Amino acid sequence: MNREAALAEIKNPKTVENVLLAMRFISKTGTVADLPMLMPIASGANTNPTLKKLAIDAVCAIIKESLLTKFSDLTAEMRQKLAAIMQTLDPSIIDEIGKDLFCNDDARRLSALQMLGILKRHHRVEEFLNKLLKDKDPKIKATAIKLMGKMMGSNDQQMVISLLSDPDARVRANTVEALESLRFQRSVPILLRYRKEPNNRIRGNVLKALYKLGHTDIEDDLLDMLNSPEPLFKASGLWVIAQVKFNSGKIVDASGACLLSNDKVVLRNAKSTLNALGTARAKGYLHYLGELVHA
C-alpha cells in the first residue's frame, strides 16, 4: 500500500480491515494537507471507536511531525492552530513530545522544546523544563530558560538565578531575560551585581531588566556603554535605550554622537533609538548629523 492508495481507502472504505490498515499507514506518511479528510473521522460522534482512535493518532502524529521538522517554515498562527488541534484531540500528546525532548537528535530536541512554548499550560511542562535546565547542550538550556521566563511563576526564581553563573553567555543572557519576565523585584539586588558584565548582550539585558523591574537609576551605566570604544557595547546600549525609552539630555547627546560612528550596527541603532525617543533634541541630532553622515 502506498500513500495514494491509503488516502483513497480512507475516503471510500471498502472493508474495515483495509481502512484500519490505511489509517495506520497514513499516520506515518501523511502530511498537513491530509488533515481536512482525517478531522471529520477523528472528531465524529458516530465514528467507529477503533477507527476514530486511529484517526486521532494519525492527526496528532502528522501535526507533531510537521511541528518538529518544519517549525520555522510555519507561520505563528499555523503553529498555534495545529498545536491546539493536537492537544484537544489528545491531551496526553505531551508524553510523546517528552520522548523527543530527550532523544539523541539535537535538532529534533530543539524543535520539541520550541513546541512546548506553543502548547496550552500542562503540569508536565514544568517537569520537562526543570530537567532541561541541567542539560549539557547550551542551546537547549538557553531555550528552556527563555520558556521558563514566559511560563513559570515567581516560585521558580531561585532555580533561574542559579544559572546566572553558567559558563555559556547565551544561557546567562537568557537567564536575565527570564528574570525580567518573572517580574520579581527581589531579583534587583542580584542583577545589580552584573551591571559591569564584560559581555555586551548580558550587560544590556541586565540594564533593561533592572529598569523594567523598577530600578530606573541606570543613566551612568548606559553612558558607560555609549562611550565605550567597543562598537558592540555602543550598539547594545542604544538598544536598551530604545527598549525602555530612557530619556535625558546626556543620553540623547551620547546617542546623537553615535551617529558619527563608522560601525553600521551602531549607526543603525543610533537612528532607531533617536527616532524612538522622538524628542525635539533627538530629532535635531537626526536632522543635522543625519545630513552630515549622508553628505
Secondary structure, 3 states (H helix, E strand, C coil): CCHHHHHHHHHCCCCHHHHHHHHHHHHHHCCHHHHHHHHHHHHCCCCCHHHHHHHHHHHHHHHHHHHHHHHHHCCHHHHHHHHHHHHHHCCCHHHHHHHHHCCCCHHHHHHHHHHHCCCCCCHHHHHHHHHHCCCCCHHHHHHHHHHHHHHCCHHHHHHHHHHHHCCCHHHHHHHHHHHHHHCCHHHHHHHHCCCCCCCHHHHHHHHHHHHHCCCCCCHHHHHHHHCCCCHHHHHHHHHHHHHHCCCCHHHHHHHHHHHHCCCHHHHHHHHHHHHHHCCHHHHHHHHHHHHHHHC
